[in-house]
Amino acid sequence: MVFLYKLRTELNMDLKRFIKNIAVLTLVLAGISSGETGRGGYAGSFLRMGLGARALASGGGSAVFFGDGSVAYYNPAGIVFVSTRRATASLASLSLDRSISFVGYAQSLAPNGVRNAGFGIGWIGAGINNIDGRDTNGEHTDTYSASENCFYFSFAHSITPRIAFGITAKILSYNFPHLSDDGTVSAKGLGFDFGIMAVPLPNLFAGIVIKDINSRYSWNTQSIWEKGTQKTDKFPLSVNAGAGMSLYNNLITVYLNYEKINYMSGTVSFGTELFPADKFALRAGLYRSNITFGAGFYWNVDKFNAGIDYAFVSDPVGPDNQHVVSVTFMF
């Protein structure tokens, strides 16, 4: 019986080395651990990839991004400052049959006519398909897949009219379908994000968010294999601090973000969004070490506004670059 080794959907790791090691999963499921180094060498890497075409094209978003339904991902506190209800669906296509999908909704609440709270819900999913399973003799046995999912709920509340805090609760799961005789091998977990955002001036934003508090996968293969075990894979804690400024009556917005993930070096990202026309946007930036750029087009449909955004994100590790498309409705 063949089991794949090191199948974690480590979306940012050394991909060539990942594929070469795929055939040895027996060792991993007897005691799953992550020996890789780099940004993708730890559990939950799909939650550290960035989200949504608009944010990614603008330098990967920041702790102050609240332009669409992905606001809770970047900083749950930003939901308070969302002026309309926003729903976003996004699909990112990566190399080697990998993908990241997202559906999210966010809206502020104004019980007394003043926005002082908000909530958001969403789903983030990552998957990899067409994994070539082989036995110890190198013979092909089957084709496998794996998926990770995060369902979240966020709530935000203002401390003052210009300062808000927010918290996100995340339900996590990791699934290996048809990996054992009994079916799917899976792990589950729970994690939290906490953020603060301030608007000291109408066109100036600052924020900080701590991500993946207590986030982890808990594995138990004792009921599946004779030498199965229990294992916990903790997500590295990350801190993002960012600022943004809108200029020329919101024609240009610039973003700056500093990110520090446990066990990794800190990185700086920056980018800009420009509206050369009323319904058209151009974006560019640097997300960690990746060049990003993209565009967006918006239109009115009856009582709501809609938009489609595209982002290109260079990949210095994988054989192909990342392409992201998002659709957003504002009403």
Buried (B, 14 or more C-beta within 10 A) or exposed (E): EBBBBBBBBBBBBBBEEBEEBBBBBBEBBBEBEBEBEBBBBBBBBBBBBBBBBBBBBBBBBBBBBBBBBBBBBBBBBBBBBBEEBBBBBBBBBBBBEBBBBBBBBBBBBEEEEEBBBBBBBBBBBBBBEEBEBBEEEEEEBEEBBBBBBBBBBBBBBBEEEEBBBBBBBBBBBBBBEEBBEEEEBBBBBEBBBBBBBBBEEEBEBBBBBBBBBEBBBBBBBEEBBEEBEEBEBBBBBBBBBBBBBBEEEEEBBBBBBBBBBEEBEEBEBBBBBBBEEEEEBBBBBBBBEBBBBBBBEBEEEEEEBBBBBBBBBBBEBBEEBBBBBBBBBBE
